[in-house]
Amino acid sequence: MAKRSANTERTLELFREVEALLEEKGIPAPGIQTLGIEGDPLRVLISTILSLRTRDPVMEAASLRLFNRAPDLGSIDLLSEEELGGIIYPVGFYRTKARTIKQVVKIVQEKWNGTVPSDLDSLLSLPGVGLKTATLVLGAGYGMEIITVDTHVHRIANRWGIAKTKTPDETYWHLDRILPPSGKRRVNPILVSFGQTICLPVSPKCSECTLEGHCPRIGVTHRR
């Protein structure tokens, strides 16, 4: 087995400490995990599209309304774009997302016989699907050990100094390279929960964090 780098070991140590902190404080998992749709690639895909630029509670409520009304690919396809928009409102850009979901459903039906594809390149070919959405489908939907990097993961990795990247996509490729395959899927829910509650974008709650003594707080100008 190849020897792990010091950066890899430090990253794993920080993840473990954050996971223990969240468990101690009873902080729940974020959106997709809260919905209980893990193992269902279609619902993970649709919910992730709805989540873009939308707060988790709004996305969760919209997803539940949609899946109660249209629980599968065929029933979503039967909805008009206007009906779909009304169901998912008030998620951000609901009209655009309704159009995107209709396009995705049509392509999945015609190109993959109604089965959401399970490889990165195919997912990225779908309209409205970027690296974050594709990796979340593979991880939460198909159970693959793959990292999903959103703004929280990107911000925290750079704040810790384990990455020096400008975009979430760059952070994905960096973390994918330095972390061992086992446990990659857990990175996103851990750091999203941490980023939403303690390691906030502005004025993080450092006094409540067990990492306070050994976090470099790169880019932090105000903290609590």
N, CA and C of each residue as an Amber inpcrd file, in Angstrom:
protein
   672
   0.8500000  -1.1940000   0.0000000   0.0000000   0.0000000   0.0000000
   0.8870000   1.2460000   0.0000000   0.5510000   2.2180000  -0.8450000
   1.3420000   3.4340000  -0.9230000   1.1970000   4.2330000   0.3710000
   2.2980000   4.8360000   0.7890000   2.2850000   5.6430000   1.9970000
   1.4830000   6.9180000   1.7560000   0.6150000   7.2360000   2.7110000
  -0.1940000   8.4370000   2.5720000   0.6580000   9.6730000   2.8290000
   0.3500000  10.7470000   2.0780000   1.0780000  11.9940000   2.2510000
   0.6400000  12.6700000   3.5450000   1.4600000  13.6230000   4.0030000
   1.1150000  14.3730000   5.2080000  -0.1830000  15.1440000   5.0010000
  -0.4180000  15.6600000   3.7810000  -1.6420000  16.3940000   3.4840000
  -2.8640000  15.4840000   3.5710000  -2.7170000  14.2600000   3.0870000
  -3.8160000  13.2940000   3.1690000  -4.1310000  12.9720000   4.6180000
  -3.1050000  12.7040000   5.4110000  -3.3120000  12.3570000   6.8170000
  -3.9620000  13.5080000   7.5720000  -3.5190000  14.7200000   7.3170000
  -4.0950000  15.8780000   8.0040000  -5.5540000  16.0640000   7.6000000
  -5.8480000  15.8940000   6.3230000  -7.2210000  16.0330000   5.8410000
  -8.1330000  15.0180000   6.5080000  -7.7070000  13.7690000   6.5720000
  -8.5060000  12.7190000   7.2040000  -8.7140000  13.0030000   8.6890000
  -7.6680000  13.5080000   9.3460000  -7.7780000  13.8450000  10.7610000
  -8.8170000  14.9480000  10.9850000  -8.7940000  15.9730000  10.1340000
  -9.7610000  17.0570000  10.2550000 -11.1840000  16.5640000  10.0150000
 -11.3810000  15.7130000   9.0150000 -12.7040000  15.1540000   8.7500000
 -13.2150000  14.3710000   9.9510000 -12.3580000  13.5360000  10.5280000
 -12.7710000  12.7250000  11.6790000 -13.1600000  13.6030000  12.8610000
 -12.3950000  14.6740000  13.0870000 -12.6860000  15.5610000  14.2100000
 -14.0050000  16.2990000  13.9980000 -14.2470000  16.7490000  12.7740000
 -15.5060000  17.4230000  12.4810000 -16.6770000  16.4690000  12.6340000
 -16.5280000  15.2480000  12.1560000 -17.6010000  14.2530000  12.2860000
 -17.9440000  14.0090000  13.7490000 -16.9160000  13.9080000  14.5920000
 -17.1440000  13.7060000  16.0240000 -17.8390000  14.9180000  16.6490000
 -17.4460000  16.1230000  16.2140000 -18.0600000  17.3530000  16.7260000
 -19.5380000  17.4130000  16.3770000 -19.8870000  17.0860000  15.1290000
 -21.2900000  17.1160000  14.6960000 -22.1170000  16.1040000  15.4780000
 -21.5470000  14.9280000  15.6990000 -22.2650000  13.8900000  16.4630000
 -22.4840000  14.3500000  17.8990000 -21.4650000  14.9660000  18.4780000
 -21.5700000  15.4430000  19.8670000 -22.6500000  16.5070000  20.0060000
 -22.7490000  17.4000000  19.0100000 -23.7230000  18.4850000  19.0620000
 -25.0940000  18.0780000  18.5310000 -25.2020000  16.8770000  17.9760000
 -26.4770000  16.4190000  17.4430000 -26.9250000  17.1640000  16.2070000
 -25.9650000  17.5960000  15.3990000 -26.2830000  18.3500000  14.1780000
 -26.6530000  17.3660000  13.0710000 -27.8230000  17.4980000  12.4710000
 -28.2940000  16.5150000  11.4850000 -27.6140000  16.6390000  10.1380000
 -27.8230000  15.6260000   9.3180000 -27.3070000  15.6230000   7.9450000
 -28.0870000  16.6330000   7.1050000 -27.4930000  17.1200000   6.0130000
 -28.1560000  18.1070000   5.1590000 -29.1860000  17.4900000   4.2240000
 -29.8330000  18.3780000   3.4280000 -30.9270000  18.1070000   2.5010000
 -31.1640000  16.7160000   1.9560000 -30.2970000  16.2430000   1.0690000
 -30.5410000  14.9750000   0.3810000 -30.6530000  13.8350000   1.3810000
 -29.7810000  13.8370000   2.3880000 -29.8240000  12.7950000   3.3980000
 -31.1060000  12.8870000   4.2320000 -31.5450000  14.1100000   4.5250000
 -32.7630000  14.3220000   5.3140000 -33.9900000  13.7620000   4.5950000
 -34.0080000  13.8520000   3.2780000 -35.1650000  13.3950000   2.5030000
 -35.3160000  11.8770000   2.4900000 -34.2500000  11.1540000   2.8100000
 -34.3210000   9.6940000   2.8000000 -34.4190000   9.1020000   1.4110000
 -33.7680000   9.7330000   0.4310000 -33.8570000   9.2510000  -0.9490000
 -32.5500000   8.6250000  -1.4170000 -31.6210000   8.4080000  -0.5090000
 -30.3700000   7.7630000  -0.9010000 -30.6760000   6.3820000  -1.4800000
 -29.9830000   6.0160000  -2.5310000 -30.2390000   4.7490000  -3.2030000
 -31.2470000   4.8640000  -4.3320000 -31.7780000   6.0640000  -4.5510000
 -32.7350000   6.3030000  -5.6360000 -32.1340000   7.3690000  -6.5620000
 -31.4050000   6.9550000  -7.5980000 -30.6990000   7.9260000  -8.4490000
 -31.5930000   8.9840000  -9.0600000 -32.8110000   8.6230000  -9.4800000
 -33.7070000   9.6000000 -10.0980000 -34.0750000  10.6960000  -9.1060000
 -34.4730000  10.3120000  -7.9090000 -34.8920000  11.3170000  -6.9260000
 -33.7150000  12.1640000  -6.4590000 -32.5490000  11.5560000  -6.3460000
 -31.3610000  12.3420000  -5.9970000 -31.0750000  13.3620000  -7.0970000
 -31.1710000  12.9290000  -8.3480000 -30.9250000  13.8240000  -9.4820000
 -31.9030000  14.9970000  -9.4930000 -33.1860000  14.7000000  -9.3640000
 -34.2020000  15.7540000  -9.4070000 -34.0460000  16.7010000  -8.2230000
 -33.8450000  16.1580000  -7.0260000 -33.7260000  16.9960000  -5.8360000
 -32.4930000  17.8800000  -5.8950000 -31.4210000  17.3550000  -6.4700000
 -30.2020000  18.1520000  -6.5720000 -30.3870000  19.2940000  -7.5630000
 -31.0810000  19.0390000  -8.6530000 -31.3950000  20.1240000  -9.5940000
 -32.2270000  21.2000000  -8.8870000 -33.1940000  20.7680000  -8.0740000
 -34.0270000  21.7240000  -7.3440000 -33.2340000  22.5030000  -6.3020000
 -32.1680000  21.8990000  -5.7740000 -31.4280000  22.5100000  -4.6670000
 -30.5430000  23.6700000  -5.0900000 -30.2230000  23.7740000  -6.3640000
 -29.3030000  24.8110000  -6.8160000 -29.8630000  26.1940000  -6.5120000
 -29.1050000  26.9900000  -5.7620000 -29.4900000  28.3450000  -5.3560000
 -30.8170000  28.3600000  -4.6070000 -31.0470000  27.3270000  -3.8150000
 -32.2780000  27.2130000  -3.0320000 -31.9350000  26.6560000  -1.6530000
 -32.5220000  27.2060000  -0.6120000 -32.2710000  26.7190000   0.7450000
 -32.8430000  25.3210000   0.9230000 -32.1770000  24.5330000   1.7510000
 -32.5620000  23.1370000   1.9400000 -34.0400000  22.9450000   2.3020000
 -34.5980000  23.7020000   3.2600000 -36.0120000  23.4690000   3.6030000
 -36.9610000  23.6690000   2.4240000 -36.6630000  24.6610000   1.5760000
 -37.5020000  24.9230000   0.3980000 -37.3710000  23.7810000  -0.6010000
 -36.1180000  23.3230000  -0.8180000 -35.8860000  22.1920000  -1.7340000
 -36.5690000  20.9280000  -1.2230000 -36.4450000  20.6650000   0.0660000
 -37.0310000  19.4530000   0.6340000 -38.5420000  19.4340000   0.4560000
 -39.1960000  20.5620000   0.7620000 -40.6600000  20.6370000   0.6200000
 -41.0790000  20.4650000  -0.8370000 -40.3570000  21.0970000  -1.7640000
 -40.6800000  20.9870000  -3.1900000 -40.4910000  19.5590000  -3.6820000
 -39.4050000  18.9160000  -3.2530000 -39.1420000  17.5330000  -3.6580000
 -40.2480000  16.6050000  -3.1790000 -40.6560000  16.7660000  -1.9380000
 -41.7130000  15.9100000  -1.3960000 -43.0370000  16.1250000  -2.1370000
 -43.3540000  17.3790000  -2.4510000 -44.5810000  17.6460000  -3.2150000
 -44.5140000  16.9730000  -4.5780000 -43.3660000  17.0840000  -5.2330000
 -43.2250000  16.5120000  -6.5670000 -43.3050000  14.9890000  -6.5320000
 -42.5960000  14.3580000  -5.6050000 -42.5670000  12.8930000  -5.5760000
 -43.8920000  12.3040000  -5.0980000 -44.6430000  13.0620000  -4.3090000
 -45.9850000  12.6030000  -3.9340000 -46.9290000  12.6610000  -5.1300000
 -46.7610000  13.6880000  -5.9510000 -47.6190000  13.8560000  -7.1420000
 -47.1540000  12.9670000  -8.2930000 -45.8430000  12.8610000  -8.4630000
 -45.2820000  12.1130000  -9.5960000 -44.0900000  11.2940000  -9.0920000
 -44.3240000  10.0590000  -8.6670000 -43.2730000   9.2920000  -7.9770000
 -42.2150000   8.6630000  -8.8710000 -42.4170000   8.6780000 -10.1970000
 -41.4370000   8.0250000 -11.0630000 -41.2550000   8.8150000 -12.3590000
 -40.3440000   8.3170000 -13.1780000 -39.9860000   9.0120000 -14.4080000
 -41.1910000   9.2240000 -15.3230000 -41.9970000   8.1780000 -15.4990000
 -43.1450000   8.2660000 -16.3980000 -44.1700000   9.2930000 -15.9440000
 -44.4230000   9.3430000 -14.6400000 -45.4300000  10.2860000 -14.1470000
 -44.9120000  11.7260000 -14.1790000 -43.6080000  11.9130000 -13.9980000
 -43.0480000  13.2600000 -14.1500000 -43.1750000  13.6990000 -15.6020000
 -42.9620000  12.7760000 -16.5170000 -43.0390000  13.0820000 -17.9450000
 -44.4450000  13.5280000 -18.3470000 -45.4580000  13.0110000 -17.6640000
 -46.8450000  13.3470000 -17.9920000 -47.2220000  14.7610000 -17.5470000
 -46.4630000  15.3200000 -16.6100000 -46.7490000  16.6770000 -16.1570000
 -46.3540000  17.6840000 -17.2390000 -47.1510000  18.7160000 -17.4000000
 -46.7370000  19.7940000 -18.2870000 -45.6640000  20.6140000 -17.5780000
 -44.9380000  21.3680000 -18.3620000 -43.9010000  22.2210000 -17.7730000
 -44.5190000  23.2130000 -16.7940000 -45.6850000  23.7230000 -17.1320000
 -46.3700000  24.6780000 -16.2540000 -46.8000000  24.0060000 -14.9510000
 -47.3670000  22.7820000 -15.0460000 -47.7590000  22.0480000 -13.8380000
 -46.5610000  21.7840000 -12.9470000 -45.4690000  21.3500000 -13.5610000
 -44.2530000  21.0390000 -12.8070000 -43.7380000  22.2850000 -12.1030000
 -43.7330000  23.4210000 -12.8050000 -43.2880000  24.6630000 -12.1910000
 -44.1340000  25.0380000 -10.9880000 -45.4510000  24.8230000 -11.0950000
 -46.3390000  25.1290000  -9.9770000 -46.0770000  24.2460000  -8.7680000
 -45.7180000  22.9910000  -9.0020000 -45.4530000  22.0590000  -7.9020000
 -44.1640000  22.4220000  -7.1710000 -43.1290000  22.7890000  -7.9100000
 -41.8300000  23.0230000  -7.2780000 -41.6640000  24.4590000  -6.7680000
 -42.5420000  25.3690000  -7.1600000 -42.4960000  26.7360000  -6.6360000
 -42.5720000  26.6950000  -5.1140000 -41.7630000  27.4720000  -4.3510000
 -40.9640000  28.6250000  -4.7530000 -39.4470000  28.3830000  -4.8120000
 -38.9970000  27.2300000  -5.2930000 -37.5530000  27.0640000  -5.4420000
 -37.0120000  28.1290000  -6.3940000 -35.7440000  28.4800000  -6.2250000
 -35.1570000  29.4960000  -7.0820000 -35.1700000  29.0730000  -8.5400000
 -35.5160000  30.0020000  -9.4260000 -35.5270000  29.7420000 -10.8740000
 -36.4270000  28.5470000 -11.2160000 -37.6080000  28.5000000 -10.5920000
 -38.4670000  27.3220000 -10.7230000 -38.9080000  27.0660000 -12.1640000
 -39.1100000  28.1140000 -12.9440000 -39.5150000  27.8990000 -14.3370000
 -38.3880000  27.2540000 -15.1360000 -37.1670000  27.7530000 -14.9550000
 -36.0140000  27.1810000 -15.6480000 -35.7870000  25.7380000 -15.2000000
 -35.9380000  25.4830000 -13.9100000 -35.7330000  24.1250000 -13.3990000
 -36.8120000  23.1680000 -13.9030000 -38.0460000  23.6440000 -14.0270000
 -39.1110000  22.8010000 -14.5790000 -38.7740000  22.4060000 -16.0160000
 -38.2850000  23.3630000 -16.7880000 -37.8890000  23.0810000 -18.1750000
 -36.7260000  22.0840000 -18.2090000 -35.7540000  22.2880000 -17.3360000
 -34.5940000  21.3980000 -17.2880000 -34.9920000  19.9780000 -16.9090000
 -35.8460000  19.8480000 -15.9050000 -36.2790000  18.5150000 -15.4610000
 -37.0260000  17.7990000 -16.5810000 -37.8730000  18.5130000 -17.2970000
 -38.5870000  17.8900000 -18.4240000 -37.6040000  17.4090000 -19.4900000
 -36.5770000  18.2000000 -19.7600000 -35.5670000  17.7930000 -20.7470000
 -34.7970000  16.5640000 -20.2670000 -34.4090000  16.5700000 -18.9940000
 -33.6580000  15.4440000 -18.4290000 -34.4830000  14.1610000 -18.4950000
 -35.7430000  14.2580000 -18.1000000 -36.6280000  13.0820000 -18.1250000
 -36.7310000  12.5230000 -19.5440000 -36.9110000  13.3780000 -20.5150000
 -37.0480000  12.9410000 -21.9140000 -35.7750000  12.2270000 -22.3890000
 -34.6160000  12.8180000 -22.0700000 -33.3450000  12.2180000 -22.5040000
 -33.1140000  10.8750000 -21.8330000 -33.3730000  10.7940000 -20.5320000
 -33.1660000   9.5320000 -19.8050000 -34.0740000   8.4400000 -20.3610000
 -35.2870000   8.8040000 -20.6920000 -36.2080000   7.8140000 -21.2650000
 -35.7400000   7.3500000 -22.6450000 -35.3570000   8.2880000 -23.4840000
 -35.0290000   7.9540000 -24.8670000 -33.6310000   7.3620000 -25.0310000
 -32.6810000   7.8430000 -24.2720000 -31.2890000   7.4280000 -24.4730000
 -30.8770000   6.2650000 -23.5760000 -31.4460000   6.2080000 -22.3570000
 -31.0200000   5.1650000 -21.4070000 -32.1900000   4.3130000 -20.9150000
 -33.2540000   4.2500000 -21.7000000 -34.3970000   3.3860000 -21.3980000
 -34.9660000   3.5950000 -19.9980000 -34.9710000   4.8460000 -19.5560000
 -35.5990000   5.1670000 -18.2800000 -34.7240000   4.9630000 -17.0630000
 -33.4550000   4.6350000 -17.2560000 -32.5410000   4.4390000 -16.1280000
 -31.5220000   5.5660000 -16.0860000 -31.4510000   6.2650000 -14.9610000
 -30.4680000   7.3400000 -14.8170000 -29.0720000   6.7420000 -14.9740000
 -28.2380000   7.3080000 -15.8410000 -26.9160000   6.7200000 -16.0810000
 -26.0500000   6.7270000 -14.8160000 -25.1380000   5.7640000 -14.7600000
 -24.3100000   5.5840000 -13.5620000 -22.8360000   5.8530000 -13.8380000
 -22.5560000   6.6920000 -14.8470000 -21.1740000   7.0870000 -15.0910000
 -21.1010000   8.5970000 -15.2220000 -19.9700000   9.1530000 -14.8400000
 -19.8120000  10.5910000 -14.7390000 -20.0300000  11.3080000 -16.0690000
 -19.4370000  10.8120000 -17.1340000 -19.5350000  11.4940000 -18.4260000
 -20.9760000  11.5670000 -18.9210000 -21.7210000  10.4750000 -18.7720000
 -23.1190000  10.4820000 -19.2230000 -23.9530000  11.4680000 -18.4160000
 -23.7570000  11.4890000 -17.1120000 -24.5020000  12.4290000 -16.2740000
 -24.1790000  13.8720000 -16.6460000 -22.9030000  14.1450000 -16.8980000
 -22.4990000  15.5090000 -17.2460000 -23.0400000  15.9550000 -18.6040000
 -23.4780000  15.0030000 -19.4190000 -24.0470000  15.3570000 -20.7290000
 -25.4960000  15.8290000 -20.6100000 -26.1170000  15.6250000 -19.4470000
 -27.5060000  16.0310000 -19.2550000 -27.6040000  17.5390000 -19.0230000
 -28.6570000  18.1700000 -19.5330000 -28.8120000  19.6170000 -19.3270000
 -28.9580000  19.9460000 -17.8470000 -28.2860000  21.0040000 -17.4130000
 -28.4000000  21.4530000 -16.0320000 -27.6200000  20.6450000 -15.0250000
 -26.8440000  19.6650000 -15.5020000 -26.0970000  18.7940000 -14.5900000
 -24.6120000  19.1270000 -14.6620000 -24.0820000  19.6260000 -13.5520000
 -22.6550000  19.8980000 -13.4380000 -21.9900000  18.8410000 -12.5810000
 -20.7400000  19.0820000 -12.2350000 -19.9590000  18.0870000 -11.5010000
 -20.5550000  17.7980000 -10.1290000 -21.0280000  18.8330000  -9.4360000
 -21.6320000  18.6190000  -8.1140000 -22.8350000  17.6800000  -8.2100000
 -23.7420000  17.9630000  -9.1350000 -24.9490000  17.1410000  -9.2750000
 -24.6000000  15.7200000  -9.6930000 -23.7070000  15.5910000 -10.6540000
 -23.3390000  14.2650000 -11.1580000 -22.7120000  13.3960000 -10.0690000
 -21.8020000  13.9700000  -9.2950000 -21.1470000  13.1810000  -8.2500000
 -22.1120000  12.8410000  -7.1170000 -23.0670000  13.7200000  -6.8530000
 -24.0550000  13.4210000  -5.8200000 -24.9600000  12.2680000  -6.2490000
 -25.3140000  12.2250000  -7.5250000 -26.1060000  11.1020000  -8.0340000
 -25.3270000   9.7880000  -7.8940000 -24.0430000   9.8200000  -8.2450000
 -23.2230000   8.6110000  -8.1530000 -23.0150000   8.1960000  -6.7050000
 -22.8290000   9.1700000  -5.8170000 -22.5780000   8.8510000  -4.4120000
 -23.8420000   8.5100000  -3.6570000 -24.7760000   9.4570000  -3.5670000
 -26.0040000   9.2360000  -2.8030000 -26.9800000   8.3320000  -3.5410000
 -26.9860000   8.4080000  -4.8790000 -27.9340000   7.5980000  -5.6530000
 -27.4740000   6.1830000  -5.8890000 -26.1920000   6.0230000  -6.2450000
 -25.6640000   4.6910000  -6.5910000 -24.7110000   4.1060000  -5.5490000
 -24.4270000   4.8670000  -4.4850000 -23.5970000   4.3380000  -3.4160000
 -22.1240000   4.2350000  -3.7460000 -21.6700000   4.9480000  -4.7580000
 -20.2570000   4.9060000  -5.1220000 -19.4380000   5.7910000  -4.1840000
 -18.1890000   5.4060000  -3.9650000 -17.2930000   6.2160000  -3.1430000
 -16.7100000   7.3300000  -4.0040000 -17.3910000   8.4620000  -3.9730000
 -17.0000000   9.6100000  -4.7840000 -17.2830000  10.8740000  -3.9900000
 -16.4340000  11.8710000  -4.1390000 -16.5990000  13.1270000  -3.4170000
 -17.5540000  14.0420000  -4.1770000 -18.4120000  14.7240000  -3.4240000
 -19.2100000  15.8060000  -3.9940000 -18.7230000  17.1070000  -3.3710000
 -18.3590000  18.0570000  -4.2090000 -17.8410000  19.3350000  -3.7110000
 -18.8110000  20.4500000  -4.0800000 -19.3610000  21.0870000  -3.0490000
 -20.1920000  22.2680000  -3.2540000 -19.4720000  23.4670000  -2.6460000
 -20.1750000  24.5680000  -2.4520000 -19.5150000  25.7730000  -1.9440000
 -18.9920000  25.5860000  -0.5230000 -19.6970000  24.7890000   0.2920000
 -19.2450000  24.5560000   1.6670000 -17.9360000  23.7680000   1.6790000
 -17.8920000  22.6700000   0.9500000 -16.6830000  21.8450000   0.9040000
 -15.5210000  22.6550000   0.3310000 -15.7800000  23.3950000  -0.7250000
 -14.7450000  24.2250000  -1.3520000 -14.2110000  25.2670000  -0.3700000
 -15.1190000  25.9710000   0.3000000 -14.7050000  27.0110000   1.2350000
 -13.8860000  26.4470000   2.3850000 -14.3620000  25.3550000   2.9870000
 -13.7070000  24.7970000   4.1670000 -12.3490000  24.1970000   3.8210000
 -12.2560000  23.5200000   2.6870000 -10.9680000  22.9380000   2.2770000
  -9.9160000  24.0240000   2.0970000 -10.3210000  25.1680000   1.5500000
  -9.3820000  26.2810000   1.3810000  -9.1230000  26.9980000   2.6970000
 -10.1300000  27.0830000   3.5540000  -9.9570000  27.7120000   4.8740000
  -8.9800000  26.9080000   5.7220000  -9.0140000  25.5970000   5.5830000
  -8.0890000  24.7140000   6.3020000  -6.6910000  24.7060000   5.6940000
  -6.5680000  25.1430000   4.4480000  -5.2830000  25.1150000   3.7740000
  -4.9320000  23.7800000   3.1550000  -5.9150000  22.8550000   3.0860000
  -5.6390000  21.5640000   2.4440000  -5.8350000  21.6590000   0.9330000
  -6.4200000  22.7640000   0.4830000  -6.5470000  23.0420000  -0.9560000
  -6.2640000  24.5140000  -1.1790000  -5.7410000  24.8310000  -2.3420000
  -5.5370000  26.2160000  -2.7550000  -6.1290000  26.3360000  -4.1480000
  -7.4510000  26.3760000  -4.1970000  -8.1820000  26.3000000  -5.4540000
  -9.1500000  27.4650000  -5.5730000  -9.5440000  27.7580000  -6.8030000
 -10.4120000  28.9010000  -7.0480000 -11.8700000  28.5160000  -7.2460000
 -12.1490000  27.2780000  -7.6040000 -13.5240000  26.8620000  -7.8750000
 -13.8170000  25.5170000  -7.2100000 -15.1130000  25.2100000  -6.9590000
 -15.4660000  23.9000000  -6.4190000 -14.9960000  22.7380000  -7.3070000
 -15.0490000  22.9190000  -8.6230000 -14.6020000  21.8410000  -9.5090000
 -13.1140000  21.5620000  -9.3250000 -12.3030000  22.6200000  -9.1770000
 -10.8760000  22.4220000  -8.9270000 -10.6580000  21.7150000  -7.5940000
 -11.4650000  22.0780000  -6.6010000 -11.3560000  21.4350000  -5.2870000
 -11.7150000  19.9530000  -5.3770000 -12.7260000  19.6370000  -6.1940000
 -13.0960000  18.2320000  -6.3840000 -11.9010000  17.4170000  -6.8680000
 -11.2520000  17.8700000  -7.9290000 -10.1450000  17.0960000  -8.4970000
  -8.9800000  17.0010000  -7.5240000  -8.7690000  18.0490000  -6.7300000
  -7.6920000  18.0240000  -5.7380000  -7.9890000  16.9940000  -4.6390000
  -9.1860000  17.0640000  -4.0540000  -9.5310000  16.1300000  -2.9810000
  -9.6380000  14.7040000  -3.4970000 -10.1480000  14.5540000  -4.6980000
 -10.2490000  13.2140000  -5.2930000  -8.8750000  12.5710000  -5.4220000
  -7.8710000  13.3920000  -5.6680000  -6.5180000  12.8800000  -5.8470000
  -5.8430000  12.5290000  -4.5100000  -6.0760000  13.3310000  -3.4680000
  -5.3180000  13.1290000  -2.2270000  -5.9960000  12.1960000  -1.2330000
  -7.3020000  11.9520000  -1.3930000  -7.9920000  11.1110000  -0.4290000
  -8.0750000   9.6610000  -0.8880000  -8.0210000   8.7170000   0.0520000
  -8.1780000   7.3050000  -0.3100000  -9.6190000   7.0370000  -0.7380000
  -9.8500000   5.9820000  -1.5270000 -11.2020000   5.7160000  -2.0350000
 -12.2380000   5.5270000  -0.9310000 -11.8910000   4.8360000   0.1320000
 -12.8520000   4.5380000   1.1900000 -13.2570000   5.8070000   1.9350000
 -14.5470000   6.0450000   2.0310000 -15.0550000   7.1620000   2.8040000
 -15.2430000   8.4540000   2.0490000 -14.9460000   8.4760000   0.7450000
 -15.1000000   9.7250000  -0.0080000 -16.5420000  10.2380000   0.0050000
 -17.4830000   9.3190000   0.0020000 -18.9030000   9.7170000  -0.0680000
 -19.3390000  10.4880000   1.1860000 -18.6600000  10.2740000   2.3120000
 -19.0540000  10.9150000   3.5660000 -18.5650000  12.3560000   3.6740000
 -17.6260000  12.7440000   2.8150000 -17.0350000  14.0750000   2.9110000
 -18.0880000  15.1650000   2.7820000 -18.9670000  15.0690000   1.7840000
 -19.9330000  16.1340000   1.5280000 -20.9160000  16.3340000   2.6760000
 -21.6520000  15.3050000   3.1160000 -22.6010000  15.5640000   4.2020000
 -21.9400000  16.0750000   5.4760000 -20.7190000  15.6140000   5.7670000
 -20.0160000  16.0820000   6.9620000 -19.7140000  17.5710000   6.8450000
 -19.0970000  17.9700000   5.7460000 -18.6650000  19.3530000   5.6150000
 -19.8220000  20.3130000   5.3120000 -20.8720000  19.8380000   4.6650000
 -22.0360000  20.6970000   4.4510000 -22.7040000  21.0140000   5.7920000
 -22.9070000  20.0000000   6.6250000 -23.4940000  20.2360000   7.9510000
 -22.6120000  21.1670000   8.7730000 -21.3160000  20.9490000   8.7210000
 -20.3500000  21.7820000   9.4370000 -20.3820000  23.2170000   8.9160000
 -20.4350000  23.3650000   7.5980000 -20.4280000  24.6900000   6.9810000
 -21.7130000  25.4580000   7.1780000 -22.8270000  24.7540000   7.3620000
 -24.1160000  25.4230000   7.5520000 -24.3370000  25.8680000   8.9950000
 -23.6210000  25.2470000   9.9340000 -23.9220000  25.4830000  11.3430000
 -22.7810000  26.1120000  12.1490000 -21.5360000  25.7700000  11.8160000
 -20.4000000  26.2290000  12.6180000 -19.3840000  26.9880000  11.7720000
 -18.8730000  26.3680000  10.7210000 -17.8550000  26.9950000   9.8810000
 -18.5320000  27.8270000   8.8000000 -19.2470000  28.8560000   9.2430000
 -20.0850000  29.6650000   8.3610000 -19.2440000  30.4730000   7.3770000
 -19.8300000  30.8810000   6.2500000 -19.0790000  31.6660000   5.2680000
 -18.5510000  32.9710000   5.8460000 -19.4010000  33.6460000   6.6280000
 -19.0230000  34.9160000   7.2520000 -19.1150000  34.7540000   8.7650000
 -18.0970000  35.1760000   9.4800000 -18.0690000  35.1180000  10.9380000
 -18.3450000  33.7080000  11.4600000 -17.4590000  32.7600000  11.1450000
 -17.6390000  31.3880000  11.6360000 -17.5850000  31.3180000  13.1660000
 -18.2460000  30.2930000  13.7100000 -18.3270000  30.1270000  15.1700000
 -17.1110000  29.3410000  15.6770000 -15.9490000  29.9550000  15.5720000
 -14.7010000  29.2700000  15.9430000 -14.6810000  28.8730000  17.4100000
 -15.3310000  29.6650000  18.2790000 -15.3280000  29.3590000  19.7100000
 -16.0840000  28.0700000  20.0280000 -16.9410000  27.6080000  19.1020000
 -17.6880000  26.3730000  19.3040000 -17.0310000  25.1740000  18.6200000
 -15.8920000  25.4090000  17.9670000 -15.2780000  24.3820000  17.1210000
 -14.0540000  23.7820000  17.8080000 -13.9700000  22.4640000  17.7780000
 -12.8320000  21.7750000  18.3900000 -11.5650000  21.9230000  17.5730000
 -11.6720000  22.4650000  16.3540000 -10.4910000  22.6720000  15.5140000
  -9.8100000  24.0130000  15.7880000 -10.3550000  24.8010000  16.7180000
  -9.9010000  26.1830000  16.8870000  -8.3820000  26.2750000  17.0780000
  -7.8080000  25.3540000  17.8020000  -6.3860000  25.4550000  18.1000000
  -5.4670000  25.1050000  16.9480000  -5.9490000  24.3870000  15.9450000
  -5.0750000  23.9890000  14.8420000  -5.6790000  24.2200000  13.4560000
  -6.6240000  25.1700000  13.3620000  -7.1700000  25.5730000  12.0670000
  -6.5470000  26.9100000  11.6850000  -5.9370000  27.0140000  10.5170000
  -5.2870000  28.2750000  10.1310000  -6.2500000  29.4050000   9.8030000
  -7.5340000  29.0730000   9.6270000  -8.5790000  30.0770000   9.3450000
  -8.1970000  30.9970000   8.1730000  -7.7380000  30.4070000   7.1150000
  -7.3040000  31.1830000   5.9440000  -8.4880000  31.9460000   5.3590000
  -8.3110000  33.2430000   5.1960000  -9.3590000  34.0930000   4.6340000
 -10.3960000  34.5750000   5.6160000 -10.3370000  34.1320000   6.8690000
 -11.3190000  34.5520000   7.8750000 -10.8890000  35.9000000   8.4550000
 -11.7540000  36.8850000   8.3550000 -11.4610000  38.2110000   8.9040000
 -12.2200000  38.4870000  10.1920000 -13.3970000  37.8810000  10.3380000
 -14.2000000  38.0330000  11.5620000 -14.6620000  36.6490000  12.0030000
 -14.5920000  36.4150000  13.2930000 -15.0610000  35.1290000  13.8230000
 -15.6860000  35.3350000  15.1930000 -16.4610000  34.3180000  15.5850000
 -17.1190000  34.3820000  16.9000000 -16.5370000  33.3020000  17.8080000
